[in-house]
């Protein structure tokens, strides 16, 4: 199987809502939204490495727009 193959979905969430992944092993919750910043809480098993990438450091990729 190609490890680079990914699935992508876009979700609109409100503060307090939670997204769960990998059979509920990983969860991401929107704690607070203010202006262009969102505070997320990510919970995962200790074996899962969680990193933050700054947008300029990533390769150019498609970013969906919410505009009609």
C-alpha angles and dihedrals in degrees: 000000000000108000091201092063110107140182118222130196132166121221132189107213137177128220109285095026119122133209115205125202138186096022093318093304091119125040133181119196128189103229100174140351122202123165109310094343127087124188111218129189112210118193121186140145114281091251091064113090113218118195135173118224122199110230094239091056094058126083115258108279139169112276113191118231125220090212115114 
